[in-house]
Amino acid sequence: MPSRVPSPRRPRLRASALAVTSIGACLWVLHAQQAVDSRSLAEVLSQNIPLGVENKQALLPSFDAAGRQSSLMRADVVRRVDDERLYAEGFVFEQFGNDPKRDMRIALPTAFYNMKTSTLRSTQRGKVSLRDVQIEGDSLIFDTTTNCGLMEGNIRTVIFDTRGKSNESSSAQLPGKP
């Protein structure tokens, strides 16, 4: 009796069905993330971080309307202090722009985040890093809605080498210096 050879088309159909199912699942997850993001950050935080509960190794991503990650909040410990404020230890906030050159990172030993005013505050030395500059100071206030902040006390700013951007040679001299 002749042996039956399996049709090569069947595995392709199964693979195609699997790919369509996977794509559908990915679109569903993306749609679910977009639906979550229609809520305000305060609503998301208040639902995910209950009052008085300590959350360790917390990660809270945020996505824009297109489903692209726009920010990531990480903390060793996050605790909701009251209806308006969160307290965090080992806090890092990363904000991602459309252009990676505009990404920003804020690192703070401790911080308070006010969910109603969308402001981040710290009275301990922190660091703000951009692609070509790094600023450290003794205290920080940062508004996450306007992306504006204020850093005070013993400010240290490091501007990284920008000669490649300005087309200056290494022998360039300061004005008024021979």
N, C-alpha and C positions, 0 to 999 in steps of 0.2 A: 504494500500500500504506500503510495507516495506521501512524503511528509509535507505538511502544510507550511508554507513560508509566510510569516506575518506581513501584512501590507505596510509599506513604509509610511503611508499617509496617516495611519492611526496615531502613532506617537506624535506626529506634527499637530494633529487636531487636539490631542491632550495638552501639548505644550502651549498651543495657541489659547485654548480655553483657560489654562492656568495663568497665562500672561494677561488675558482680559480680566480674569477675576482679581489678579494682583493689582492691576491698574485701577480697577473699580474700587478696591479696598483702599488704595492710596488716595484716590479722589475723595472717598468718603471721609477718611481721616483728615485730609486737608480741609474739607468742608466743615467738619466738626471743629477744627481749630479756628477757622474763620468765625464760626458762630460764637465760640467762646470769646473771641477777641472783640465782638461787638459790645461786650460789657466793659465798663470802666475798670481800670486797674484796681481801684479801691474795692469794687465788687468782687473781682477775682481773688484778691488778697483776703478779703473778709470771709469768703467761702472756703478758701483753702487753708487758712491759718486761724483756727478757733482761739477765742479769748483764753489767755492763761496757759495754753499748751506750748511746750518747748519743742521746736522742730529742728532736728540736727541734720546737717549736710543738705540744706535746702537749695533747690534749683527751681527758678521760676522764669521760664522763657516767655517772650512776648513776640507776637507776629503782626505784620502789617496786613492791610486788606488783600494784598496779592499772595499772602501765605509765606512771605519771606521773614525770617527771624530778624526782628528789629532791636531786641535787647535781651540780656540775660542777667538775672540777679542770682548771685550765689552767696551763701553764708554758712559758716560753721554752725551757728545757732541763730534761730529766729523765734521771737516770742511776741505775741500780740499783747501789748500792755493794756490798752483800752479800745474803745470803739474807733478811735482815730489813729492811734500810733502803733508802729511795730518797732521792736528793739532787735538789733542784729549784732552779732560778734563775728569777726573774720569776714567782713562784708566786702563783696566785689560786685560792682555794677558795670556791665559792658553794654555799650550802645553801638549798633552797627548801621552805617550809612549805606546809601546806594553804591558809593565808591568806597572801597576798603581803606583808602587814604584818610577818610573822615571818621574812622572808628575811634571810640573813646573808651577809656577804662578808668574807673574810680575805685581805689582800694582804701578801706578804712578799718582800723582795729575794732571800733564800735560805732554804731550809727542808729539814729532814730529816723523812721520814715513816717511822715504824716500823710495818711491816705486821703484826707479831705482836701488838703492844699497841694498835694503831690510834691512835697519838699523833703529833701534828704538833709539831715543835720548831723554833724559830728563835732565834738569838742576835743578830739584826739588827733594827733598828727596823721594826715592822710596824703594820698598821692593821686594826681590826675595825670593820665598818660594819653598822649595823642601820638600820631606817627612820628613827628619831628620835634616834639617838645614834651617835657615832663615837669610838673609843678608839684611841690610839696609845701604843706603849710600846717599850722597848729589847729586850725578849725575850718570847717567847710559848711556852706549852705548851698544846695543845688536844687533848682526847680526842674523837675523832669518833664514838665509840659512845654517850657520855653527853652530848655537846654542852656539856661544861664545860671551862673553860680558866683559865689563870693568865697574867697579863701583868705584867711587872715593869720597873722602871727608867724614870724620867722620863715618867710617865704623863700624858697629855693627853687630857681628855675634853671633847667638845663635845656638848651637848644642844640639839637644834634646837627652834625655837619650838613650844611646846605649848599656847599660849593658846587656840587654836581647839578643842582637845580638852577643856580644863578650864573653858571658858566664863568665864574671867576677862577683865576689861577691861584695857586698856593702862594705866589709871591705878591699878591695884592696887599697894599698898604693902607693904613687908616689915613683919612684926610688930615693934613697938617703934620704928618710924620714923614721925614725924609727916607 
